[in-house]
């Protein structure tokens, strides 16, 4: 059988690029250039599939202009908010993602956000670097996790892992999903069938749900008021779930005590309001950034294309 031709839009770790070259006639991106949408369309000419990452905006306009030869968009991420699934479906293009293999690494960052925001790590790091700080009984007093209530918005693969670690730190777990989990998956966590109910018991919130039309701006002017005064909000999922102006305003009013953020609207240009808040513990989208995880994700993205061309289907197809 003739080798399938694929475009890989971003540079991958070498092991994964070697794997792609072994299985496919792969066009790689050795300089890791950020391709524009029109460049992706142009480079897809003659290709059977494309391996995209979350920096590729595969909206309807882009998908509609892809050549007919493209049969699969394999996204190098579990989230697929960057791809218009319906537009792809209409054109008979399968879309796949990389679930599970990144859950541990992302949950680690999710817990880091909780710890960093609650224990004032951003201010602590700045003071330690500046020098001249003076220990005192009330210096950089933070919020203790032990005994506090952690609300998880989106208790899926990553949310459940965060819950497990947080439980071992002595936190009491509450969660909201559209559907209640089975008792073994809940593992003692308390279900809330609506946002207001979850937020009103969340001393700390961890956002772990996908970015969809339904979850867009779930943290907003109205819902931020549901939290207890002095709550902490963390987001390891996607920036689109938060209305930044509402959250920054709540921080400035001390309604919200601190934030821990890994993801933002319009990355990498986060809302400058966050930079003015000393307590904001902010990271540059590091969720899955470990070597093992990035290799596993890339290998899965490659395997998804291979499985699709061999069988006509793929277990990680999302549209
Ligand atoms: P998952 O297993 O599909 O879990 C998502 C959870 O969100 C499910 O429990 C789902 O439950 C819930 N949910 C979905 N829509 C909802 C809604 N409208 N309201 C309330 N809950 C809702 O996904 P995952 O693998 O844990 O990944 C979660 C997200 O993390 C991804 O979509 C991705 O955007 C993000 N992520 C970020 C990074 C990073 O680098 N920071 C890395 C990996 C993943 P129901 O269906 O019952 O509602």
Boltz pocket constraint, residues with backbone or C-beta under 6 A from the ligand:
constraints:
  - pocket:
      binder: B
      contacts: [[A, 78], [A, 79], [A, 80], [A, 99], [A, 100], [A, 102], [A, 103], [A, 106], [A, 153], [A, 154], [A, 155], [A, 156], [A, 157], [A, 158], [A, 159], [A, 176], [A, 177], [A, 178], [A, 179], [A, 180], [A, 208], [A, 209], [A, 210], [A, 211], [A, 212], [A, 214], [A, 215], [A, 236], [A, 237], [A, 238], [A, 262], [A, 263], [A, 285], [A, 286], [A, 287], [A, 288]]
      max_distance: 6.0
